[in-house]
Amino acid sequence: MTVRILGIDPGSRVTGFGIVDLDARLSTYVTSGCIRVGGKTLPERLKCIFEELGEVIGLHRPDEVAVETVFMHRNAGSALKLGQARGAAICAAVVKRLPVSEYAPAAIKQAVVGRGRAEKEQVQHMVSVLLNLPSPPQADAADALAAALCHCHTRQVLSRVGAAR
């Protein structure tokens, strides 16, 4: 059985998305891209994220969604805006009745690169290797694909644990 997973890397100006199909142990690239919403007010950007992710969901029909959680870097205001962008992304999935799983950035990097403090370039490289892509995707799309791959790995581990019981 194939499961289609939408990964989302939320951002208040650029939100990355990436879709992979998981069939047994094989993850296959479907599509990825970025929703760019710069130059608008925050409420308009949130609306755009919600609507455009809704279109991606309608077009590609994922079964599950994986979203990167908020991390606190230096600026509390930026973290709050990121949280609002996450909320718009999560709502786009939930209104389509999709289950949403959330993963910390370090957990995503650990699952894809093998190191929780990996650089963006390392994530891009490993995503392209794991999905057999001809070239690395844009950074935000790569982060979204990494979230989807992290979810794939988590599903595989949980299914093995369940089978062992």
N, C-alpha and C positions, 0 to 999 in steps of 0.2 A: 504494500500500500504506500503510495506517495503522499507525503505531507508537504504542503507549500507554506513556507515561512517568510513573513515580511519582517525585516529588521529595520529599525528606525534609529537614526542618530539625530535627536532633536536639537534645534538651534533657533534662536529668535530671528536670525537673518538668513541662515542656510540650514535646511533640514535635509539630511541624507536619507535615502531609502534604498533597500536592496532586497531582492527576493531570490530565494533558493528553494529547490525541491529536494526533499530528503526521501530517498528510497532505500530502505534497509540501512546500509552503511555508506551509501554514496550521496554526496551533496552536489547538486548540479545548479549552475548559475542560470537564472531566468532573466533578470533585468536589474538595473540600478540607475540611480540618478540623484539629482539635487533639486530641491524646491527653494528657489531664491526669492526672498520677500523684502529685500532692502528698500529703504526710501519711503516706507509707509509708516503710519502710526502703529504702535504695538497692537491695539485691538484689530486693526486691518491685517497685520501680519499673522496674528493668531487665526483669524478667519481664513486667510489664504492657506495656511498650513492644514487646517481642518478640511477645507474643501478639496485641496489638491491631493491630500492623502486619501480622502474619500474616493476620488477618481481613480487613483492607483489601485485601491482595494477593489473597486467595482470592475476595473479592467482585468486585473490579474487573479482575483479571487483567492487570496491566501486563506489557509486554515487556522493559522496561529500568528501571533505578533510578538516580537521581542524588541524591547525598548531599553536604551541605555538610561541609567538613573542619573540624577543630578550629582555633581561633585562640586565641592566648595574650593575654588582656586584662590583668588585674591580679592575679588570684588563681590560683595553680597548682592548688589544690585543686578549684576550679570547673572548670578545664580538664581535670583528670583525670576528674571525674564526667561531663563532657560527652563525653570520649573513650569512657567506658564506655557511655553512652547511644548513641553512634554505633555501637559494637560490637554492641549489642543490635539496632539498626535494620538494620545490614548483615547480621547473621546471619539476621534474619527474611527478607531478600531471597535470601540465598545458599541457605538450606535449600529455597527454592522454585525453585532453579536459575536465578535471574535475574542477568544481568550488572549489575554495579554500577560506576558512574563517580563519581569524587569531584572536587569543585570547591571552590576557596578562596572564602571570602566575598567578597573583592574582585573575583574573576573573575565571580561570579554578579551582583554589582551592576553591574559593567562591561557585561555582556551585556544586562541588563534596563534599566538606567537610563542607561548611557553614562558612568558615573563610578564608580570603584571604592570611593570613600569616601562613597557616598550614604547618606542617613538612612533609617531604617525607613519613615517616612511616604512618602518618594519611591519606595521599592520597592513599597509597597502601591498607590500611585497608578498606577505604570507597569504593574504586574501587571494591575490592573483595566482599564487602557486597552488593553493588548496582548491580553487575553482577552475584551474587550468585556463586562465584568461590570457589573451595575447599581450596585454599591457596592464599595468596597475590602474584601477579606477581612481576617480577624484577622491580626495581625502575623506570628505563627508560621506560619500557613497561607500567607500571602503570600510569606514567605521560602522555603517549600517549593515553591510554584508557581514562584517565581523560579529555584530550582535546576532544576526540570523544564524551564523555558524556556531556561535556559543550556545544558542538554543538547541541546535541540532545535536551538538555533543552532549548537552544536558539530557535531552530526550533519550539518546542512545544509552547513556549510563543508567538512567532511571528504568529503562525497559529491561536492561540486563539484571539490575538489582531485583526488579519485580519477577523476572523469570527464575532467578536463583531461589526465591522464596518458595 
